[in-house]
Amino acid sequence: MDDQVSTAPPPNLDLERTSTSRTRRRSGLARWALLLIVLIAVSVAVGYWYATRDQVSTDDAFIEGRVVTVAPQVSGAVVALHVDDNQRVKAGDVLIEIDPSSYRAARDQAAASLAVAQAQLANARIALDAARIDYPARLAGAQAQLEAAKATQARTDADARRQRGLPKGATTQQEVDSANAALRSATAQVAQNEASVRQANLVGQFIGQAEAQVHQLEAQVALARAQLAQAELNLSWTRVTAPQDGWVTKRNVEAGNYVQSGQSILALVTPQVWVAANFRESDLEHMRDGQRVDIRVDAYPSLRLTGHVDSVQLGTGGRFTAFPPENATGNFVKIVQRVPVKIVIDQGLEPDQRLPLGLSVVPTVRLK
């Protein structure tokens, strides 16, 4: 009886064997589960690498567009304001109006100056036409008078010689003296007419003087006309209009303000926008113009845009800063540079949907 009892296995030993068997099974399952998890992770990693091996992406990208600064070209008080913040305007719409009173007066004064100059020019042209007829006629008259004086001189000279050649009994001293006096008078008259001919012979100079006067007044008329055009232009500039279609931003003008010429009063954001993405220089090896780009906008997570690479800037961002790095001086630490890439948006935007400039985006370029 004692031998039979001693040969039976104790109850605790069966429990230990059962527990050890369960532990081994659990360890095996854990190892298989871990192996399965590792295989799934490797498969996911390989699949992700395979799907993205021909893609490059960056979160250093923003919505960019054209901003047109509007500034008046004349100074004055703002008498009317026709736009408000973020308002849509079209090219040619009046934005503000500047007090036109002084510019209208300047325009009227310039118009009056032009009328005076035109009247003076008309008188000068009439004088030129008269000079072209009068001065040649004066020369011809002086020459005719000279010829008549010479004929009189010849006649009186003949009379004087005749009187001097007569016997004393055939003439008197009074007649001789009269003949000599007539000769001297005729000689003086010839000299006077010769001087008149020399004076009248300056026909070209007299006509040239009249022509110069006409040219001078023509220049004054041109100057007055230019001043009138400038005055009219200044008057038109009192109505500041939109140079392009866009939305009003950064408005810093109110009715009643005094604005200076060239002072920025507002900015217009044009409808055309694109993405400015700053890719690492190591991402540019296979990037080419025209490659497709998927664009995700941080502000609109559900919005999916597509576009294409338009161009790559010929210079890094640091090269065009106010103080570009001087790598040739001092110690050098290599830093991966970033190059701006312009990406044009092709699809995804609704006709009335607008993206504010500066929004953060994540573009993904498909290299193949």
Residue pairs with C-beta under 8 A, 6 or more apart in sequence:
54 286
54 366
54 367
54 368
55 364
55 365
55 366
55 367
56 279
56 283
56 287
56 364
56 365
56 367
57 362
57 363
57 364
57 365
58 277
58 278
58 279
58 280
58 283
58 362
58 363
59 360
59 362
60 277
60 278
60 279
60 338
61 275
61 276
61 277
61 278
61 343
61 360
61 361
61 362
61 363
62 275
62 276
62 357
62 358
62 359
62 360
62 361
63 273
63 274
63 275
63 276
63 297
63 355
63 356
63 357
63 358
63 359
63 361
64 273
64 274
64 275
64 276
64 342
64 357
65 269
65 270
65 272
65 273
65 274
65 357
66 269
66 270
66 272
67 249
67 267
67 268
67 269
67 270
67 357
68 243
68 244
68 246
68 267
68 268
68 270
69 264
69 267
70 95
70 240
70 242
70 243
70 264
70 265
70 266
70 267
70 268
71 261
71 262
71 263
71 264
71 265
72 96
72 98
72 237
72 240
72 259
72 260
72 261
72 262
72 263
72 265
73 234
73 237
73 261
73 262
74 98
74 103
74 234
74 237
74 238
74 261
75 98
75 258
75 259
75 260
75 261
76 98
76 99
76 100
76 102
76 103
76 238
76 258
76 259
77 98
77 99
77 256
77 257
77 258
77 259
78 96
78 97
78 98
78 99
78 253
78 254
78 255
78 256
78 257
78 258
78 259
79 97
79 98
79 99
79 255
80 96
80 97
80 255
81 95
81 96
81 253
81 254
81 255
82 93
82 94
82 95
82 96
82 97
83 89
83 93
83 95
83 96
83 248
83 251
83 266
84 248
84 251
85 248
85 249
85 251
86 247
86 248
86 249
87 247
87 248
88 245
88 246
88 247
89 95
89 242
89 245
89 246
89 247
89 248
89 268
90 242
90 245
91 241
91 242
91 243
91 244
91 245
92 241
92 242
93 241
93 242
94 239
94 240
94 241
95 240
95 241
95 242
95 248
95 265
95 266
96 240
96 253
96 259
96 265
97 238
97 239
97 240
98 237
98 238
98 239
98 240
98 259
99 238
100 235
100 238
103 231
103 234
103 235
103 237
103 238
104 235
106 231
106 234
106 235
107 228
107 231
107 232
107 234
107 235
109 231
110 224
110 227
110 228
110 230
110 231
110 232
111 228
111 231
113 224
113 227
113 228
114 221
114 224
114 225
114 227
114 228
116 224
117 217
117 220
117 221
117 223
117 224
118 221
118 224
120 217
120 220
121 214
121 217
121 218
121 220
121 221
124 210
124 213
124 214
124 217
125 214
127 210
127 213
128 207
128 210
128 211
128 213
128 214
131 206
131 207
131 209
131 210
132 207
132 210
135 200
135 202
135 203
135 206
135 207
136 203
138 200
138 203
139 197
139 200
139 201
139 203
141 200
142 193
142 196
142 197
142 199
142 200
143 197
143 200
145 193
145 196
146 190
146 193
146 194
146 196
146 197
148 193
149 186
149 189
149 190
149 192
149 193
150 190
152 186
152 189
153 183
153 186
153 187
153 189
153 190
155 186
156 179
156 182
156 183
156 185
156 186
157 183
157 186
159 179
159 182
159 183
160 176
160 179
160 180
160 182
160 183
162 179
163 171
163 175
163 176
163 179
163 180
164 176
164 179
240 265
242 268
243 268
244 268
244 270
245 270
245 271
246 268
246 269
246 270
246 271
247 268
247 269
247 354
248 266
248 267
248 268
249 266
249 267
249 268
249 269
250 264
250 266
250 267
251 265
251 266
252 264
252 265
252 266
253 259
253 265
253 266
259 265
269 357
271 354
273 345
273 354
273 355
273 357
274 307
274 310
274 342
274 343
274 344
274 345
275 293
275 295
275 307
275 342
275 343
275 344
275 345
275 361
275 363
276 340
276 341
276 342
276 343
277 340
277 341
277 343
277 361
277 363
278 317
278 338
278 339
278 340
278 341
279 287
279 338
279 339
279 341
279 365
280 336
280 337
280 338
281 316
281 336
281 337
281 338
281 339
282 336
284 312
284 339
286 367
286 368
287 309
287 312
287 341
287 365
287 367
288 309
288 367
289 308
289 309
289 310
289 311
289 312
290 308
290 309
291 308
291 309
291 365
291 366
291 367
292 306
292 307
292 308
292 365
292 366
293 306
293 307
293 308
293 309
293 343
293 363
293 364
293 365
293 366
294 304
294 305
294 306
294 363
294 364
294 366
295 304
295 305
295 306
295 307
295 343
295 345
295 348
295 361
295 362
295 363
295 364
296 303
296 304
296 305
296 361
296 362
296 363
296 364
297 303
297 305
297 355
297 359
297 360
297 361
298 359
298 360
298 361
298 362
299 359
299 360
303 348
304 348
305 345
305 347
305 348
305 349
306 345
306 346
306 347
306 348
307 343
307 344
307 345
307 346
307 347
307 363
308 343
308 344
308 346
309 341
309 342
309 343
309 365
310 342
310 343
310 344
311 341
311 342
312 339
312 340
312 341
312 342
313 339
313 340
313 341
313 342
315 339
316 337
316 338
316 339
317 337
317 338
317 339
317 340
318 324
318 325
318 337
343 363
343 365
349 355
